Amino acid sequence: MIRYCKNIIMPVLVLLAGASCSSEADFASVALEQCIGQTRLALSHLDGDNMHSPRNIAPGDSVWSCREVSQELWTEGFWPGVLWYAYEASGDGQLRKMAAHYTEALEFIAKQPAYDHDVGFIIFPSCGNAYRLTGEEYYRTLVLETAERLAELFNPAVGTLLSWPREIPAFGGHNTIMDNLINLETLFWAAQNGGRPELRDIAVMHADTTMKYNFRPDGTSYHVAVYDSVSGKHKYSCTHQGYSDDSMWARGQAWGIYGYTMCYRFTREQRYLDFVCKITDAYLDRLPEDMVPYWDFMDPEIPNVSRDASAAAVVASALLELEDYVPDGRRYHDAAVKMLRSLHDNYNAVGTNDAFLLHSTGHRPAGSEIDYSIIYADYYYIEALLRLKSKN
């Protein structure tokens, strides 16, 4: 039966991938149908073991490589999140059942001390979307518990959440990475949905401190800021996954754009809106023609280096929210649509593997996941498509 269904689905998806969509509404519908089909295809190739979660697909492979669910990773929440979004787009009860199945495996992460800041990445895309779509108290409780785990990483002397406790010796102090901004959504949301009001204060302090020390005057970003753990004094800023300490790592800048857009949503503080427009323009002004960045904007080997479709997906999703907050939002909307059309037309995984997108870059300096399909690229891509569809 699986083989029969696969043979029927694949030609249809290939047709959809090549379809020309004149309107944004048609494009969003076609692209979402493709994502739904790819999600079902991936499920047909997985064994249903929810203690192993899809992470990536290497060039030349066709099915997801899975990782054992563990606090020591950070991507386990994205596959359940993809399933919840696919259910939202389709209304398919089987997709809802599988989304709940994979989400339930993450419960233990909310109930023990945080290994690092990534507990927010794990729990909010999974349990946050689950609660939004089902209203089940179980999921809200897990998000609230996770917010408390995150709060334990906050250093009031510094004003930020500690990103990597295990890396304090290597960096020489309290380290805070750009990625950590995304976890603030868990804190903000928890404070509004039954958690301690102080969780919002922590999120605001983290956002303000990161704005000061993870960015340069021109709006480009550092990946890491390091502080004295006792005095809280800023020591230095650097990269970990980018090309150099002075370069702009594409996904790091994307996290900033997404993160400060979200901060404005929860606070309506003008400083966040002004700042996110500044760093967004720094990103948009440096993009190549197809709107999908190279892994780092300042790699001297451009154009002979890998792209990062995941960064494009993150930014496209963020811009479709940011457009609602500014008078000239149409330019951000148009940029997001160009990004999504480019991803659909030129980075499409249909007919190649079980993902949505090809050509993401995980950690190039470490030689890890270069030119791969990666699960978080798919998560932000389907999120962006749902946001686009809601506007049409």
NUPA-917702 format. One line per 5 residues: their letters; for each residue x, y, z of N, C-alpha, C. Coordinates in steps of 0.02 Angstrom, whole numbers, always signed. Example, Ala and Ser with C-alpha at 12.3 -4.5 7.8 and 13.67 -1.06 7.14 Angstrom:
<recs>
AS) +660,-284,+390,+615,-225,+390,+660,-165,+390 | +642,-112,+354,+684,-53,+357,+645,+2,+394 $
</recs>
This chain:
<recs>
MIRYC) +41,-60,+0,+0,+0,+0,+43,+63,+0 | +96,+64,+40,+139,+123,+41,+171,+134,-27 | +193,+79,-58,+225,+86,-124,+175,+112,-175 | +113,+88,-173,+62,+111,-219,+48,+185,-210 | +39,+207,-147,+25,+277,-134,+84,+321,-156 $
KNIIM) +145,+298,-144,+202,+338,-162,+205,+348,-238 | +189,+297,-275,+191,+303,-348,+139,+351,-374 | +83,+356,-338,+32,+403,-359,+50,+474,-340 | +76,+482,-279,+89,+549,-252,+146,+584,-288 | +200,+550,-302,+260,+583,-327,+249,+619,-393 $
PVLVL) +217,+589,-444,+207,+627,-506,+165,+689,-495 | +115,+685,-451,+74,+744,-438,+116,+799,-407 | +159,+780,-359,+201,+831,-326,+250,+862,-374 | +278,+823,-419,+324,+850,-469,+287,+901,-513 | +225,+884,-532,+185,+931,-571,+173,+995,-533 $
LAGAS) +155,+988,-468,+144,+1048,-427,+207,+1090,-422 | +264,+1057,-414,+327,+1095,-406,+342,+1137,-466 | +322,+1114,-525,+336,+1151,-586,+280,+1197,-607 | +226,+1199,-569,+168,+1238,-589,+183,+1313,-586 | +155,+1349,-633,+162,+1421,-634,+101,+1452,-601 $
CSSEA) +112,+1491,-548,+57,+1519,-509,+57,+1594,-517 | +5,+1620,-550,+5,+1691,-565,-8,+1734,-503 | -52,+1711,-458,-69,+1751,-400,-34,+1724,-338 | -26,+1767,-288,+4,+1745,-225,-38,+1691,-192 | -104,+1699,-196,-149,+1649,-165,-140,+1581,-197 $
DFASV) -137,+1580,-264,-127,+1517,-299,-60,+1487,-281 | -8,+1529,-279,+58,+1505,-262,+59,+1474,-193 | +32,+1509,-144,+32,+1483,-76,-6,+1417,-72 | -62,+1412,-106,-101,+1350,-104,-64,+1292,-136 | -34,+1304,-193,+4,+1251,-227,+64,+1229,-185 $
ALEQC) +101,+1278,-159,+160,+1262,-120,+142,+1225,-56 | +87,+1244,-24,+66,+1208,+37,+43,+1138,+21 | +7,+1128,-34,-13,+1060,-54,+49,+1016,-65 | +100,+1046,-93,+162,+1010,-103,+192,+990,-36 | +193,+1037,+12,+220,+1021,+79,+181,+966,+113 $
IGQTR) +115,+969,+106,+74,+916,+136,+90,+849,+105 | +97,+847,+39,+115,+785,+6,+183,+759,+27 | +232,+803,+33,+299,+783,+54,+298,+758,+127 | +257,+788,+169,+252,+766,+238,+224,+695,+241 | +172,+682,+202,+143,+614,+200,+194,+564,+172 $
LALSH) +231,+586,+122,+282,+542,+93,+335,+525,+145 | +358,+576,+182,+408,+564,+234,+381,+516,+287 | +319,+525,+308,+290,+480,+358,+288,+408,+333 | +277,+399,+268,+275,+331,+241,+343,+297,+244 | +396,+336,+250,+464,+309,+253,+491,+306,+324 $
LDGDN) +455,+334,+372,+476,+331,+442,+440,+272,+476 | +471,+247,+529,+442,+189,+563,+395,+207,+620 | +384,+272,+630,+338,+293,+683,+369,+296,+752 | +434,+284,+758,+468,+288,+822,+476,+361,+841 | +436,+384,+889,+437,+455,+905,+496,+475,+949 $
MHSPR) +536,+427,+969,+597,+444,+1006,+656,+456,+959 | +643,+455,+894,+692,+474,+844,+658,+524,+797 | +691,+581,+786,+660,+635,+749,+701,+654,+687 | +668,+667,+630,+705,+687,+570,+749,+748,+581 | +810,+744,+555,+857,+800,+562,+880,+826,+494 $
NIAPG) +905,+782,+450,+931,+807,+387,+930,+752,+334 | +942,+773,+273,+950,+727,+216,+1012,+749,+179 | +1061,+705,+174,+1124,+722,+140,+1113,+722,+65 | +1154,+759,+29,+1151,+757,-44,+1158,+685,-69 | +1114,+665,-113,+1115,+597,-139,+1070,+549,-103 $
DSVWS) +1049,+566,-41,+1002,+524,-4,+931,+549,-17 | +882,+507,+0,+813,+525,-15,+767,+527,+46 | +788,+498,+102,+745,+495,+162,+781,+529,+220 | +740,+549,+269,+767,+585,+326,+814,+541,+368 | +871,+569,+387,+913,+541,+438,+887,+565,+505 $
CREVS) +874,+520,+551,+843,+538,+615,+893,+536,+671 | +879,+575,+723,+920,+577,+782,+878,+558,+843 | +909,+526,+891,+873,+508,+952,+855,+572,+990 | +794,+576,+1013,+770,+634,+1050,+811,+642,+1114 | +841,+701,+1122,+886,+713,+1178,+891,+788,+1190 $
QELWT) +902,+808,+1251,+914,+879,+1266,+979,+904,+1234 | +1023,+859,+1214,+1087,+880,+1188,+1083,+900,+1114 | +1025,+892,+1084,+1014,+917,+1016,+967,+976,+1020 | +949,+1005,+963,+906,+1064,+966,+850,+1064,+915 | +848,+1013,+873,+801,+1014,+816,+741,+969,+824 $
EGFWP) +733,+936,+881,+681,+885,+888,+610,+914,+884 | +602,+978,+898,+535,+1008,+896,+511,+1026,+828 | +556,+1028,+779,+536,+1053,+713,+495,+1002,+673 | +510,+938,+679,+469,+889,+644,+397,+887,+671 | +387,+884,+737,+318,+891,+760,+286,+957,+738 $
GVLWY) +326,+1011,+737,+300,+1075,+713,+279,+1072,+641 | +319,+1040,+599,+299,+1030,+529,+233,+992,+524 | +227,+940,+564,+165,+901,+563,+105,+942,+585 | +114,+983,+637,+58,+1026,+658,+40,+1076,+604 | +89,+1105,+570,+74,+1152,+516,+41,+1116,+457 $
AYEAS) +64,+1056,+441,+33,+1018,+387,-39,+1001,+404 | -51,+985,+468,-120,+973,+489,-162,+1037,+483 | -133,+1093,+504,-169,+1157,+499,-187,+1173,+427 | -141,+1158,+381,-153,+1174,+310,-202,+1126,+278 | -208,+1065,+304,-247,+1013,+270,-310,+992,+306 $
GDGQL) -310,+999,+373,-365,+972,+412,-365,+896,+416 | -310,+865,+397,-304,+792,+396,-296,+765,+467 | -344,+726,+490,-341,+699,+557,-283,+653,+569 | -260,+618,+517,-202,+574,+525,-139,+614,+538 | -133,+671,+506,-75,+714,+519,-78,+742,+590 $
RKMAA) -137,+759,+614,-144,+781,+683,-123,+725,+731 | -144,+665,+717,-126,+608,+760,-50,+598,+763 | -17,+604,+706,+55,+595,+705,+91,+655,+737 | +63,+714,+729,+92,+773,+762,+91,+764,+838 | +34,+741,+864,+29,+729,+936,+77,+673,+958 $
HYTEA) +83,+622,+917,+126,+566,+933,+199,+588,+940 | +223,+628,+894,+293,+650,+897,+303,+704,+950 | +251,+743,+965,+256,+794,+1016,+260,+763,+1086 | +223,+710,+1097,+222,+679,+1163,+291,+655,+1185 | +333,+638,+1137,+400,+613,+1154,+444,+667,+1186 $
LEFIA) +424,+730,+1181,+465,+785,+1205,+448,+806,+1277 | +399,+774,+1307,+376,+795,+1373,+432,+798,+1424 | +477,+751,+1423,+530,+749,+1474,+575,+810,+1472 | +581,+842,+1414,+625,+899,+1408,+600,+958,+1448 | +534,+964,+1455,+505,+1019,+1493,+510,+1008,+1568 $
KQPAY) +529,+949,+1590,+524,+932,+1660,+591,+922,+1695 | +645,+940,+1663,+711,+933,+1694,+752,+995,+1680 | +805,+1007,+1719,+846,+1066,+1708,+870,+1071,+1636 | +872,+1131,+1610,+890,+1142,+1540,+963,+1124,+1529 | +975,+1085,+1477,+1043,+1071,+1456,+1074,+1134,+1426 $
DHDVG) +1034,+1170,+1388,+1054,+1236,+1362,+992,+1273,+1339 | +1001,+1328,+1305,+945,+1371,+1285,+898,+1339,+1235 | +918,+1285,+1203,+880,+1257,+1148,+814,+1225,+1169 | +801,+1221,+1234,+736,+1193,+1254,+678,+1233,+1225 | +688,+1297,+1214,+636,+1337,+1183,+624,+1318,+1111 $
FIIFP) +679,+1306,+1074,+674,+1282,+1005,+637,+1215,+1002 | +647,+1174,+1051,+617,+1108,+1050,+543,+1110,+1067 | +524,+1148,+1117,+456,+1145,+1144,+407,+1192,+1110 | +428,+1252,+1090,+379,+1299,+1064,+353,+1279,+995 | +395,+1261,+947,+368,+1239,+882,+322,+1178,+888 $
SCGNA) +336,+1136,+936,+295,+1075,+945,+235,+1089,+990 | +247,+1100,+1054,+193,+1109,+1102,+156,+1176,+1093 | +193,+1228,+1073,+160,+1292,+1062,+108,+1288,+1007 | +129,+1258,+950,+81,+1249,+896,+26,+1200,+914 | +43,+1149,+952,-7,+1100,+973,-62,+1134,+1015 $
YRLTG) -42,+1177,+1062,-91,+1211,+1103,-133,+1261,+1061 | -100,+1296,+1016,-136,+1344,+974,-190,+1310,+933 | -175,+1250,+909,-222,+1216,+864,-272,+1171,+899 | -256,+1150,+960,-301,+1103,+994,-332,+1131,+1058 | -297,+1179,+1090,-321,+1205,+1153,-314,+1158,+1212 $
EEYYR) -276,+1104,+1202,-269,+1054,+1255,-222,+1079,+1310 | -245,+1077,+1371,-208,+1104,+1428,-140,+1072,+1436 | -135,+1010,+1419,-71,+973,+1424,-14,+1010,+1390 | -28,+1036,+1331,+25,+1070,+1293,+42,+1138,+1324 | -8,+1174,+1348,+6,+1238,+1380,+51,+1227,+1441 $
TLVLE) +37,+1176,+1479,+76,+1161,+1539,+149,+1148,+1521 | +160,+1113,+1467,+229,+1097,+1447,+266,+1161,+1426 | +232,+1206,+1392,+265,+1269,+1374,+282,+1309,+1437 | +236,+1312,+1484,+249,+1349,+1546,+307,+1319,+1585 | +310,+1254,+1588,+365,+1221,+1623,+431,+1234,+1588 $
TAERL) +430,+1235,+1522,+491,+1249,+1484,+515,+1320,+1496 | +468,+1367,+1500,+487,+1436,+1514,+524,+1442,+1580 | +503,+1404,+1629,+538,+1405,+1694,+608,+1375,+1687 | +614,+1324,+1647,+681,+1294,+1636,+727,+1345,+1602 | +700,+1380,+1553,+739,+1432,+1520,+760,+1486,+1568 $
AELFN) +715,+1507,+1611,+729,+1561,+1657,+786,+1544,+1704 | +797,+1480,+1717,+853,+1460,+1759,+920,+1476,+1728 | +922,+1488,+1663,+984,+1505,+1628,+998,+1580,+1628 | +953,+1619,+1656,+961,+1692,+1656,+1011,+1714,+1708 | +1058,+1756,+1687,+1107,+1786,+1731,+1091,+1861,+1738 $
PAVGT) +1063,+1883,+1795,+1043,+1953,+1801,+1101,+2002,+1798 | +1161,+1980,+1816,+1218,+2025,+1810,+1233,+2041,+1737 | +1223,+1992,+1694,+1235,+2001,+1622,+1174,+2032,+1589 | +1116,+2004,+1604,+1054,+2026,+1572,+1032,+1982,+1515 | +1061,+1921,+1510,+1041,+1875,+1458,+1036,+1803,+1485 $
LLSWP) +1004,+1761,+1444,+1005,+1690,+1456,+1072,+1662,+1434 | +1100,+1618,+1472,+1160,+1582,+1452,+1142,+1533,+1396 | +1178,+1535,+1341,+1163,+1490,+1286,+1191,+1421,+1296 | +1256,+1416,+1307,+1290,+1351,+1311,+1329,+1345,+1376 | +1299,+1319,+1428,+1335,+1310,+1491,+1399,+1270,+1482 $
REIPA) +1399,+1221,+1439,+1457,+1178,+1429,+1516,+1214,+1396 | +1502,+1273,+1366,+1553,+1309,+1329,+1581,+1369,+1368 | +1562,+1376,+1431,+1589,+1431,+1471,+1666,+1430,+1473 | +1698,+1372,+1485,+1771,+1372,+1485,+1801,+1390,+1417 | +1771,+1366,+1363,+1799,+1379,+1297,+1795,+1454,+1279 $
FGGHN) +1740,+1486,+1295,+1731,+1556,+1279,+1760,+1602,+1333 | +1770,+1576,+1392,+1796,+1617,+1446,+1743,+1659,+1480 | +1681,+1634,+1480,+1629,+1670,+1515,+1559,+1652,+1490 | +1511,+1688,+1516,+1441,+1681,+1498,+1433,+1697,+1424 | +1406,+1651,+1385,+1400,+1660,+1313,+1326,+1664,+1293 $
TIMDN) +1312,+1709,+1247,+1244,+1718,+1221,+1247,+1722,+1145 | +1212,+1677,+1112,+1214,+1674,+1039,+1151,+1704,+1009 | +1155,+1723,+946,+1098,+1753,+912,+1038,+1707,+912 | +1049,+1643,+904,+994,+1595,+901,+949,+1600,+963 | +978,+1620,+1019,+943,+1621,+1082,+883,+1669,+1081 $
LINLE) +884,+1718,+1035,+827,+1764,+1030,+762,+1727,+1018 | +764,+1672,+981,+703,+1637,+963,+670,+1607,+1025 | +710,+1590,+1074,+682,+1561,+1135,+643,+1611,+1177 | +652,+1675,+1163,+615,+1725,+1201,+540,+1719,+1189 | +520,+1690,+1133,+448,+1681,+1121,+417,+1638,+1174 $
TLFWA) +453,+1587,+1197,+427,+1544,+1251,+416,+1585,+1314 | +462,+1629,+1330,+456,+1670,+1391,+399,+1721,+1385 | +397,+1757,+1329,+344,+1806,+1319,+276,+1772,+1322 | +270,+1717,+1285,+205,+1683,+1281,+184,+1657,+1350 | +231,+1628,+1385,+215,+1601,+1451,+190,+1656,+1498 $
AQNGG) +223,+1714,+1496,+202,+1769,+1539,+131,+1792,+1525 | +109,+1783,+1463,+41,+1803,+1444,-10,+1748,+1453 | +13,+1687,+1468,-33,+1630,+1468,-29,+1589,+1532 | -21,+1624,+1588,-23,+1591,+1652,+42,+1584,+1688 | +98,+1602,+1655,+163,+1599,+1687,+178,+1661,+1728 $
RPELR) +235,+1662,+1760,+255,+1719,+1801,+265,+1782,+1758 | +241,+1840,+1779,+254,+1902,+1742,+328,+1916,+1733 | +369,+1893,+1780,+441,+1906,+1777,+473,+1874,+1715 | +441,+1825,+1686,+468,+1794,+1626,+472,+1845,+1569 | +424,+1889,+1565,+426,+1942,+1515,+486,+1988,+1528 $
DIAVM) +498,+2005,+1591,+554,+2049,+1608,+620,+2018,+1586 | +627,+1953,+1596,+688,+1919,+1575,+696,+1924,+1500 | +642,+1912,+1463,+645,+1915,+1390,+665,+1985,+1366 | +637,+2037,+1397,+653,+2105,+1378,+726,+2122,+1392 | +750,+2102,+1450,+821,+2115,+1466,+867,+2079,+1417 $
HADTT) +850,+2018,+1401,+891,+1980,+1354,+891,+2014,+1286 | +833,+2035,+1262,+829,+2067,+1196,+868,+2132,+1195 | +864,+2171,+1249,+899,+2235,+1251,+975,+2225,+1253 | +998,+2177,+1292,+1070,+2165,+1297,+1097,+2137,+1232 | +1060,+2092,+1201,+1082,+2064,+1137,+1085,+2118,+1083 $
MKYNF) +1038,+2163,+1084,+1037,+2218,+1036,+1101,+2260,+1042 | +1126,+2265,+1101,+1185,+2307,+1114,+1250,+2273,+1096 | +1255,+2207,+1108,+1321,+2175,+1103,+1327,+2121,+1048 | +1271,+2102,+1016,+1275,+2054,+962,+1269,+2086,+893 | +1271,+2153,+891,+1265,+2188,+828,+1316,+2244,+822 $
RPDGT) +1334,+2258,+760,+1379,+2313,+744,+1337,+2375,+727 | +1369,+2434,+724,+1331,+2495,+708,+1296,+2493,+641 | +1320,+2453,+593,+1288,+2451,+527,+1231,+2401,+524 | +1214,+2370,+580,+1157,+2324,+581,+1175,+2251,+567 | +1237,+2237,+552,+1258,+2167,+543,+1272,+2136,+611 $
SYHVA) +1275,+2070,+614,+1274,+2037,+679,+1337,+1995,+692 | +1353,+1990,+755,+1399,+1939,+780,+1357,+1877,+800 | +1387,+1819,+796,+1352,+1760,+819,+1350,+1756,+895 | +1406,+1773,+928,+1413,+1761,+999,+1436,+1825,+1035 | +1406,+1838,+1092,+1433,+1889,+1138,+1452,+1854,+1203 $
VYDSV) +1509,+1873,+1230,+1536,+1840,+1290,+1543,+1892,+1346 | +1523,+1872,+1406,+1521,+1916,+1464,+1556,+1884,+1523 | +1581,+1925,+1568,+1605,+1900,+1632,+1545,+1874,+1671 | +1548,+1812,+1692,+1491,+1781,+1725,+1473,+1813,+1792 | +1522,+1844,+1825,+1510,+1873,+1891,+1492,+1947,+1886 $
SGKHK) +1533,+1986,+1853,+1520,+2058,+1849,+1468,+2076,+1797 | +1459,+2032,+1747,+1414,+2045,+1692,+1444,+2088,+1637 | +1506,+2109,+1644,+1537,+2153,+1594,+1548,+2116,+1528 | +1532,+2150,+1474,+1544,+2122,+1407,+1619,+2116,+1395 | +1641,+2057,+1373,+1712,+2045,+1361,+1729,+2051,+1286 $
YSCTH) +1692,+2017,+1244,+1705,+2021,+1172,+1647,+1988,+1135 | +1645,+2001,+1069,+1596,+1969,+1026,+1634,+1934,+969 | +1605,+1880,+944,+1642,+1839,+895,+1592,+1796,+856 | +1619,+1751,+815,+1577,+1703,+780,+1591,+1633,+806 | +1545,+1588,+791,+1555,+1517,+803,+1539,+1478,+740 $
QGYSD) +1486,+1496,+706,+1466,+1462,+645,+1476,+1503,+582 | +1497,+1566,+589,+1508,+1607,+531,+1578,+1602,+503 | +1591,+1641,+451,+1656,+1639,+418,+1711,+1669,+462 | +1697,+1726,+493,+1748,+1759,+535,+1712,+1802,+586 | +1750,+1827,+634,+1721,+1870,+685,+1692,+1934,+656 $
DSMWA) +1715,+1955,+598,+1692,+2017,+567,+1641,+2006,+512 | +1621,+1944,+501,+1574,+1930,+446,+1502,+1927,+471 | +1456,+1921,+423,+1385,+1915,+440,+1361,+1845,+419 | +1355,+1802,+468,+1330,+1734,+458,+1255,+1739,+441 | +1235,+1710,+386,+1167,+1722,+359,+1113,+1700,+408 $
RGQAW) +1118,+1641,+436,+1064,+1618,+480,+1063,+1657,+545 | +1121,+1679,+568,+1123,+1721,+628,+1084,+1786,+618 | +1095,+1818,+560,+1057,+1879,+545,+982,+1864,+539 | +967,+1805,+511,+897,+1785,+505,+865,+1776,+574 | +901,+1746,+621,+873,+1739,+689,+859,+1808,+718 $
GIYGY) +903,+1855,+706,+892,+1923,+732,+829,+1954,+703 | +819,+1948,+638,+760,+1976,+606,+696,+1944,+633 | +696,+1879,+638,+638,+1844,+664,+627,+1861,+738 | +682,+1863,+776,+677,+1873,+847,+651,+1942,+866 | +677,+1994,+834,+655,+2061,+853,+586,+2078,+826 $
TMCYR) +567,+2047,+771,+497,+2053,+748,+451,+2024,+801 | +469,+1966,+827,+429,+1934,+879,+429,+1976,+943 | +486,+2006,+961,+489,+2048,+1021,+441,+2107,+1014 | +437,+2136,+955,+390,+2191,+945,+318,+2167,+952 | +303,+2107,+927,+235,+2080,+932,+212,+2078,+1005 $
FTREQ) +257,+2056,+1049,+237,+2047,+1119,+240,+2112,+1160 | +283,+2159,+1141,+294,+2218,+1183,+267,+2283,+1154 | +265,+2287,+1087,+248,+2349,+1051,+296,+2406,+1070 | +357,+2389,+1088,+408,+2438,+1103,+440,+2463,+1038 | +438,+2528,+1026,+461,+2555,+963,+534,+2539,+949 $
RYLDF) +574,+2534,+1002,+646,+2521,+991,+657,+2454,+955 | +615,+2406,+967,+622,+2342,+933,+602,+2347,+860 | +550,+2385,+846,+529,+2393,+777,+581,+2432,+737 | +606,+2485,+765,+659,+2523,+731,+720,+2480,+718 | +737,+2440,+768,+798,+2399,+762,+789,+2344,+711 $
VCKIT) +731,+2311,+711,+722,+2256,+664,+721,+2281,+592 | +695,+2341,+582,+697,+2369,+514,+769,+2382,+492 | +809,+2405,+539,+880,+2418,+523,+917,+2354,+504 | +908,+2301,+544,+946,+2240,+530,+916,+2202,+471 | +851,+2211,+459,+821,+2181,+399,+850,+2213,+337 $
DAYLD) +855,+2279,+337,+883,+2312,+278,+955,+2293,+267 | +993,+2283,+321,+1063,+2261,+313,+1066,+2193,+280 | +1017,+2151,+293,+1013,+2085,+261,+991,+2091,+188 | +935,+2126,+177,+908,+2130,+110,+956,+2163,+61 | +991,+2214,+84,+1037,+2250,+40,+1095,+2208,+16 $
RLPED) +1109,+2152,+49,+1167,+2111,+32,+1148,+2045,-3 | +1084,+2035,-16,+1063,+1972,-45,+1083,+1965,-118 | +1097,+1904,-141,+1106,+1892,-212,+1040,+1898,-249 | +1043,+1894,-314,+984,+1907,-355,+926,+1860,-340 | +940,+1798,-323,+885,+1750,-312,+856,+1753,-241 $
MVPYW) +879,+1800,-200,+851,+1813,-133,+866,+1759,-82 | +909,+1713,-98,+929,+1661,-51,+1004,+1671,-36 | +1022,+1681,+28,+1091,+1701,+42,+1141,+1645,+36 | +1203,+1663,+23,+1257,+1617,+36,+1262,+1608,+111 | +1294,+1554,+132,+1294,+1537,+204,+1319,+1593,+247 $
DFMDP) +1368,+1631,+222,+1393,+1691,+256,+1403,+1744,+203 | +1379,+1804,+216,+1380,+1856,+166,+1451,+1878,+147 | +1500,+1861,+188,+1567,+1888,+177,+1619,+1834,+162 | +1596,+1775,+145,+1643,+1722,+125,+1677,+1744,+60 | +1743,+1749,+59,+1778,+1773,-1,+1772,+1726,-61 $
EIPNV) +1749,+1664,-49,+1742,+1617,-105,+1675,+1622,-141 | +1631,+1667,-119,+1568,+1678,-155,+1584,+1695,-228 | +1552,+1664,-277,+1491,+1623,-274,+1502,+1548,-270 | +1562,+1527,-257,+1577,+1455,-257,+1573,+1424,-188 | +1522,+1444,-151,+1510,+1416,-84,+1436,+1400,-77 $
SRDAS) +1418,+1366,-23,+1350,+1342,-14,+1302,+1399,+4 | +1240,+1390,-16,+1186,+1435,+4,+1156,+1411,+70 | +1110,+1451,+96,+1073,+1429,+156,+999,+1443,+147 | +964,+1393,+120,+892,+1400,+111,+856,+1410,+177 | +884,+1383,+231,+852,+1390,+296,+849,+1464,+317 $
AAAVV) +901,+1501,+305,+901,+1572,+322,+848,+1609,+282 | +841,+1592,+218,+790,+1624,+176,+720,+1609,+202 | +709,+1547,+224,+643,+1529,+250,+627,+1566,+315 | +676,+1571,+359,+666,+1607,+422,+649,+1680,+409 | +686,+1711,+364,+675,+1783,+351,+608,+1793,+315 $
ASALL) +592,+1750,+268,+528,+1758,+233,+470,+1755,+282 | +472,+1709,+329,+419,+1705,+379,+416,+1768,+422 | +475,+1791,+443,+477,+1852,+484,+450,+1912,+447 | +467,+1920,+384,+446,+1979,+346,+370,+1981,+336 | +339,+1922,+332,+267,+1920,+323,+230,+1940,+387 $
ELEDY) +266,+1941,+443,+239,+1971,+504,+259,+2045,+508 | +321,+2059,+495,+346,+2127,+502,+308,+2176,+458 | +286,+2154,+400,+250,+2200,+355,+189,+2231,+387 | +159,+2196,+435,+99,+2221,+468,+113,+2276,+518 | +176,+2287,+535,+193,+2334,+588,+221,+2401,+563 $
VPDGR) +233,+2407,+498,+265,+2467,+472,+224,+2497,+415 | +226,+2563,+406,+187,+2595,+353,+205,+2571,+283 | +270,+2559,+272,+293,+2537,+206,+302,+2462,+203 | +256,+2426,+235,+263,+2354,+241,+261,+2316,+176 | +235,+2347,+124,+229,+2312,+60,+297,+2290,+33 $
RYHDA) +348,+2330,+46,+414,+2310,+20,+440,+2248,+55 | +423,+2240,+119,+443,+2179,+154,+401,+2120,+130 | +337,+2133,+117,+294,+2080,+90,+321,+2056,+22 | +336,+2103,-21,+360,+2084,-88,+425,+2046,-85 | +469,+2067,-39,+533,+2031,-31,+521,+1960,-7 $
AVKML) +475,+1951,+40,+460,+1884,+66,+432,+1839,+11 | +388,+1866,-30,+359,+1826,-85,+412,+1806,-135 | +457,+1852,-150,+512,+1835,-196,+555,+1779,-167 | +568,+1782,-101,+606,+1729,-69,+570,+1662,-75 | +506,+1662,-59,+468,+1600,-60,+463,+1571,-131 $
RSLHD) +451,+1614,-180,+448,+1590,-249,+516,+1562,-271 | +570,+1595,-250,+636,+1571,-268,+649,+1503,-236 | +631,+1495,-172,+640,+1431,-139,+598,+1377,-174 | +537,+1394,-191,+493,+1346,-224,+519,+1326,-292 | +543,+1375,-330,+563,+1363,-399,+633,+1333,-406 $
NYNAV) +679,+1351,-361,+749,+1334,-371,+780,+1291,-316 | +746,+1283,-260,+773,+1246,-203,+726,+1190,-181 | +683,+1170,-226,+629,+1124,-211,+654,+1052,-208 | +634,+1016,-156,+658,+948,-146,+613,+895,-179 | +556,+916,-205,+510,+867,-234,+544,+829,-292 $
GTNDA) +538,+764,-289,+570,+722,-339,+642,+704,-323 | +670,+736,-272,+739,+723,-251,+741,+686,-185 | +704,+712,-135,+703,+679,-70,+637,+696,-34 | +632,+677,+29,+569,+684,+67,+561,+751,+101 | +608,+796,+93,+604,+863,+124,+563,+910,+81 $
FLLHS) +557,+972,+104,+527,+1026,+64,+581,+1061,+23 | +640,+1073,+55,+691,+1115,+26,+759,+1081,+23 | +796,+1097,-29,+866,+1078,-35,+911,+1137,-16 | +975,+1124,-10,+1028,+1175,-8,+1027,+1220,+54 | +1025,+1190,+112,+1038,+1227,+174,+1108,+1211,+198 $
TGHRP) +1133,+1255,+242,+1199,+1245,+271,+1193,+1247,+347 | +1214,+1194,+380,+1210,+1191,+452,+1268,+1227,+486 | +1326,+1196,+486,+1385,+1224,+521,+1445,+1214,+476 | +1454,+1261,+430,+1506,+1253,+379,+1576,+1251,+409 | +1594,+1293,+457,+1662,+1289,+484,+1678,+1221,+514 $
AGSEI) +1627,+1186,+539,+1638,+1119,+567,+1631,+1064,+514 | +1617,+1084,+452,+1607,+1035,+399,+1543,+995,+407 | +1493,+1023,+439,+1432,+987,+456,+1372,+1013,+416 | +1336,+967,+385,+1273,+982,+350,+1282,+1036,+297 | +1329,+1028,+254,+1341,+1075,+200,+1302,+1053,+139 $
DYSII) +1257,+1096,+115,+1214,+1083,+57,+1166,+1025,+71 | +1138,+1023,+129,+1090,+972,+151,+1019,+999,+148 | +971,+954,+149,+903,+970,+172,+905,+965,+248 | +877,+1015,+283,+878,+1017,+356,+808,+1033,+381 | +788,+1001,+434,+719,+1003,+456,+695,+1073,+475 $
YADYY) +738,+1115,+503,+714,+1182,+522,+701,+1226,+461 | +735,+1213,+406,+719,+1250,+345,+647,+1235,+324 | +628,+1172,+328,+560,+1153,+310,+509,+1184,+357 | +525,+1186,+422,+478,+1214,+471,+463,+1287,+456 | +514,+1328,+445,+501,+1399,+433,+473,+1412,+364 $
YIEAL) +487,+1368,+317,+458,+1374,+250,+383,+1363,+252 | +359,+1309,+283,+287,+1298,+286,+253,+1350,+330 | +286,+1374,+382,+259,+1429,+422,+249,+1491,+379 | +299,+1507,+339,+295,+1566,+296,+238,+1558,+245 | +231,+1499,+217,+177,+1488,+168,+108,+1496,+201 $
LRLKS) +101,+1471,+262,+38,+1480,+297,+25,+1554,+312 | +76,+1591,+329,+68,+1663,+341,+48,+1699,+276 | +79,+1678,+220,+61,+1709,+157,-11,+1693,+138 | -31,+1630,+147,-99,+1611,+129,-150,+1649,+170 | -134,+1663,+233,-181,+1698,+276,-194,+1770,+254 $
KN) -149,+1796,+212,-155,+1865,+189,-194,+1870,+123 | -214,+1814,+96,-247,+1813,+30,-317,+1782,+35 $
</recs>
